[in-house]
Structures are given as C-alpha cells and as structure tokens.
Amino acid sequence: MNARIPLADGEHYHRAIWISDIHLGTRGCRADELLEFLRTHDSDILYLVGDIIDGWQLKRNWFWCQTHNDVVQKVLRKARKGTRVVYVPGNHDEGLRHFTGFDFGRIEVEHEVVHTMLDGRRFLVTHGDLFDGVVKQAKWLAHLGDTLYTITLELNRHFNKIRQKMGMPYWSLSQYLKHQVKNAVSFISDYEHALAHEARRRGFDGVVCGHIHRAELRDIDGITYANDGDWVESLTALVETTSGELRIVHAAPLAHPVGAGTGRTVQLSLTP
C-alpha cells in the first residue's frame, strides 16, 4: 500500500490530490517546492486539508514573501481553470471555519468533506486536529509546542545551510527528535487509531488527514488511514491516480529555494 511516485519532469494527472500543513506565513514553509509540485501535478479535485495559512504565526510575527503569494495565486488559477478546490481548515487557520459552506474565488470551504474513490469507497477528509487531545483540551500547550517547533525549524534551517556547503543532503532535526521521543511516537499511534476508529464508526472505508506532519498510508483494522504529510519537512502529497490507486508523492528539496528565509515581505494578494 505504501507505493510512492517520485516527482519527475512533465505533467502528472490524478483524480484527486490532497495537500496540507503548508504553513504559509512562516519561514519554514517550503513554498518553492510546493510551486514546482503544483506546476507538474494537476487533478480533477484538489483538497487543501488544513493549516494552509498559519494564522498563529502571523499574529505573532508577520512574514509573507512573494513565493507565498505565488502559491495562493497558483491555487486560484487552478480553480479558475476548472479544478474543484476544497479547503478544509485546520487549527492554524481555524478562523476560516466560520465560513463553512461559502466559496472564495471558486474555492469551497468545508468543515470536513467526503471523497468517493473510483472504486466507490468513501473517505472522510478532515484536518485531524479535533482528534488531537492537546489541541482540543489544552490549547495553550499546543501554542507552546508550536513555538518550540518553530525554533527547532529555524535551527534546522541554519544547520542544513552548513550541510549544503559540505555537499551533504537535507536532514530534518525536528523529525529526528520526534522519532526519538517515546511519548511522541505513542501520540502518533494513538492519533492514527483515533481517526481510523472515527471513520469506522461513521461508516467510511478510510480517512484522509494531516496535522501531525507525518505522511502515512496504511491499513488500520480494515480502515485505510492516509496522512498527506506537510510542506515544511516531509514535502509530500497524497494522490488518487486515474486508475483509482492511492499513493504518497515525495518532492525532492530544491538546492537553492528562492523564497525561504529571505525576510522579504510583500502584501498578501488574493486576485485570481
């Protein structure tokens, strides 16, 4: 089930694409790699599965560079050209949940949505934060964790500049720390099983989510659990191919991303 498609030159067309946890408005956002993915991958439906814009970070420290604008414009352009775009907000862009049922620039905003696969299986699509006990019960702790995560990403960015000069590949400090901490590993397992349980309880065949920045595609007690990962570290998306197969797509890090960490800010533009 863990089939993966490496990015390559040329176009790739899918029935559906799911992306989440882009975190536009933060220095850790890998907008350049995402733009390359959106340029080379198209679909009938594009699901934005939450934390697309990081409202938490923007409230603390405004950062918005041109490549972040370019991502917004690219998505709007896809919607204008006929791609159905569905935005399911997460905890970092939770303000958009007040606009459930509306559409902006042909982008539909929904609290959650159901995707029907080519073979008729029905998947619940949700960001997943409502199944995270920390976010749901102790929001102050979630904000603290987000701040520490941001600091780790900043350290990681400088560390990888040194690795790049030495000819070494990208390495994620934050991913390493998460995999080394026993409680974090336990949390991920509990999170995945909670979502699979909810899908089963509601009569779905599977669930697609994001939130924990960990791409995964596996069977949990007869329910397909699919997490599309993120565009901060994993650089992954979930796709349903034209033949109806679910796959995780991995993007290769760009050697010299244009917008990352430049500090150059611009006005947010939503013109389609």
Secondary structure, 3 states (H helix, E strand, C coil): CCCEEECCCCCEEEEEEEECCCCECCCCCCHHHHHHHHHHEEEEEEEECCCCECHHHHHHCCCCCHHHHHHHHHHHHHHHCCCEEEECCCCCCHHHHHHCCCEECCEEECCCEEEECCCCCEEEECCCHHHCHHHHHCHHHHHHHHHHHHHHHHHHHHHHHHHHHCCCCCCCHHHHHHHHCHHHHHHHHHHHHHHHHHHHHCCCCEEEECCCCCCEEEEECCEEEEECCCCCCCCEEEEEECCCCEEEEECCCCCCCCCCCCCCCCCCCCCC
